[in-house]
Amino acid sequence: MEIKMNLTSTPKEKPDASTLGFGKIFTDHMFIMDYSRQEGWHDARIVPFGYIPIHPASTVLHYGSEIFEGLKAYRRKDGKVQMFRPIENIRRMNNSAERLCLPTIDEDLALEVYTKFVQTEQDWTPSAPGTSLYLRPFMFGNDESLGVHAVHNATFMIIASPVGSYYKEGINPVKIMIEDEDVRAVRGGTGYAKCGGNYAASNRAGERAEQQGYSQVLWLDGVERRYIEEVGAMNVMFKINGEVVTPMLSGSILPGITRKSIIEVLKKEGIPVTERLISIDELQKAMEEGTLEEAWGCGTAAVVSPIGELCYKGVKYPVSEGKIGELTQKLYDTLTGIQWGNIEDTFGWTYQL
């Protein structure tokens, strides 16, 4: 497919790496592609970053027909730019699209689009340690009617933001509150899809946690409110008695790409790792008996985020003495080393431009 180019005549000044934060600064351009049932995907274009017109009756505004992804491009020491496992993001977005009755995108076409857009914006990829170019592909339904039905017209876009650490704590351990009132998702719902509604539903509990000095919440399942699911907007893993355990993908948990990568690293290293149901009772017992050795969240934005404290029903439990665990640090170093090209990619995960 031809991608039309309309480059800005007034490029912005690149920011200082120390001021980046996360998702606050945006690059010069954005990618847009339209869909209709009659034409399929068409009119692919890269245009100056800016506001987009939208009809007041647009499907996304009234019924939440929206999905998104998050992946990163990294600046290697040799100056080249590479993406990390982009095909996994493409496949997950298509799974989300199927769940919300949005159109899927051919994998080869999507990879071509990702590549062309990152090539266009690659000068925005920072080189300072801990920084990257965060890519936000997203799709929304824009039928101009108020009837509830599968989407007939949609828009796919990509925007990009040079970023630093997701949490202000950086790689330092964060404090997490275990949520036992609100739930994030239920089996049979949209928990495995990366759609905005899942995150909107998590805001109330997240706000309560923040008011009490916690960075995020640890979610329990939506039926029995007994089994561990995710931590904030990330997957979660625990090292208990030398074994790494993580909640199994039951349909209400996002199949994280960082999660998948960590499991593959652990298996290659010969470190025991199990995907299964983990009850809050089991976790609480491990915290009380001191057999919970390490805990961390994992996702594209933060990569690996060590957990230094868990709070359940008002009782605070320190994890790894509030420090970064040895395995947590090793996983962070391994993944980021591959992502920035400082460690040989024996898995074939990186995609160089």
Secondary structure, DSSP 8 states (H G I E B T S, - for coil): ---EE---SS------GGG--SS----SEEEEEEEETTTEEEEEEEEES------TTBHHHHH--EEE--EEEEE-TTS-EEEESHHHHHHHHHHHHHHTT-----HHHHHHHHHHHHHHHGGG---STT-EEEEEEEEEE--BS----S-SEEEEEEEEEEE--SSTTTTS-EEEEE-SSS-S--TTTTTTS--HHHHHTTHHHHHHHHHTT-SEEEEE-SSSS-BEEEETTBEEEEEETTEEEEE---SSS---HHHHHHHHHHHHHT--EEEE--BHHHHHHHHHHT-EEEEEEEETTTEEEEEEEEEETTEEEESGGGS--HHHHHHHHHHHHHHTTSS--TT--EEE-
